């Protein structure tokens, strides 16, 4: 059983910043693409950002220029730096490890952007 553990979710004011963290097992981290998705209410889960094992990143259109994904291949951690947060960024953020047909998800961490 692969376990991903997210942390860092919080209540933050509009325009503020927040960093999410995700810890993954070393057995998969070095070869898997890691990513962040989010889900608000009953909406479909949407892409936030992904980063390959080689460090190539990809972002959803709604977060480009504001969010930055990074990974630490020594600590087996992936991070999501979120700047200029907006109320519409409010969601549960899920960490993902993916390779081919194998997808593993974390339990999610709540981010609320509100004044």
C-alpha positions as CSV (number, residue, x, y, z in Angstrom):
1,X,0.0,0.0,0.0
2,X,1.5,3.3,-1.1
3,X,0.7,6.1,1.3
4,X,1.0,9.8,0.4
5,X,0.7,12.3,3.2
6,X,-0.1,15.9,2.5
7,X,0.3,18.8,4.9
8,X,0.1,22.6,4.9
9,X,-3.5,23.3,4.2
10,X,-4.8,26.4,6.1
11,X,-7.1,29.4,6.0
12,X,-5.4,32.3,4.2
13,X,-6.5,35.8,3.1
14,X,-6.8,36.7,-0.6
15,X,-3.5,37.7,-2.0
16,X,-1.6,35.6,0.5
17,X,0.7,32.6,0.1
18,X,0.8,29.1,1.3
19,X,3.0,26.0,0.7
20,X,1.7,22.5,0.6
21,X,3.9,19.5,1.2
22,X,3.5,15.8,0.3
23,X,5.6,13.0,1.6
24,X,5.9,9.8,-0.6
25,X,7.7,6.5,-0.1
26,X,11.2,6.4,-1.4
27,X,10.3,3.2,-3.3
28,X,8.2,5.1,-5.9
29,X,9.3,8.7,-5.5
30,X,12.4,8.5,-7.7
31,X,10.6,7.2,-10.8
32,X,7.0,8.5,-10.5
33,X,5.6,11.7,-11.7
34,X,4.2,13.7,-8.8
35,X,1.4,16.2,-8.9
36,X,-1.3,18.2,-7.2
37,X,-5.0,18.2,-8.0
38,X,-7.8,20.0,-6.3
39,X,-11.5,19.5,-5.9
40,X,-14.1,22.1,-4.7
41,X,-17.5,20.9,-3.6
42,X,-19.1,18.6,-6.2
43,X,-16.9,19.7,-9.0
44,X,-14.6,17.4,-11.0
45,X,-11.1,17.1,-9.6
46,X,-8.8,19.4,-11.6
47,X,-5.2,19.5,-12.4
48,X,-3.1,22.0,-10.5
49,X,0.5,21.0,-11.4
50,X,2.6,18.0,-12.1
51,X,6.4,17.4,-12.1
52,X,8.2,14.5,-13.7
53,X,11.0,12.5,-12.1
54,X,13.3,14.6,-14.3
55,X,11.9,17.9,-13.0
56,X,9.7,18.9,-15.9
57,X,6.6,20.7,-14.7
58,X,3.2,21.3,-16.0
59,X,0.4,23.6,-14.7
60,X,-3.3,24.1,-15.0
61,X,-4.3,27.3,-16.7
62,X,-5.9,28.8,-13.7
63,X,-2.7,28.7,-11.6
64,X,0.0,29.4,-14.1
65,X,2.3,32.2,-12.9
66,X,1.0,32.0,-9.4
67,X,1.8,28.4,-8.2
68,X,5.2,26.6,-8.4
69,X,5.6,22.8,-8.0
70,X,9.0,21.4,-6.9
71,X,10.4,18.1,-5.6
72,X,13.2,17.1,-3.3
73,X,14.5,13.7,-4.5
74,X,16.5,13.3,-1.3
75,X,13.7,13.9,1.1
76,X,11.1,12.2,-1.1
77,X,8.9,15.3,-0.9
78,X,6.9,17.3,-3.4
79,X,5.9,20.9,-2.7
80,X,3.4,23.4,-4.0
81,X,4.2,27.0,-3.5
82,X,1.0,29.1,-3.9
83,X,1.1,32.8,-4.3
84,X,-1.5,35.5,-5.0
85,X,-4.2,33.2,-3.7
86,X,-7.8,33.9,-4.7
87,X,-11.1,32.8,-3.2
88,X,-11.6,30.5,-6.2
89,X,-8.4,28.6,-5.1
90,X,-10.4,27.3,-2.2
91,X,-10.5,23.5,-2.4
92,X,-9.2,20.2,-1.1
93,X,-5.8,19.7,-2.5
94,X,-4.7,16.1,-3.3
95,X,-1.2,14.8,-3.9
96,X,-0.8,12.3,-6.7
97,X,1.9,9.8,-7.6
98,X,1.5,8.4,-11.1
99,X,3.3,6.2,-13.5
100,X,1.5,4.5,-16.4
101,X,-1.6,2.8,-15.1
102,X,-0.6,3.2,-11.4
103,X,-2.1,6.2,-9.6
104,X,-1.8,6.8,-5.9
105,X,-3.6,9.6,-4.0
106,X,-3.2,11.2,-0.7
107,X,-6.1,11.9,1.7
108,X,-6.2,15.6,0.8
109,X,-5.6,18.9,2.7
110,X,-8.0,21.8,2.9
111,X,-7.1,25.2,1.5
112,X,-9.5,28.0,2.2
113,X,-8.9,31.5,0.8
114,X,-11.2,34.0,2.5
115,X,-11.1,37.4,4.3
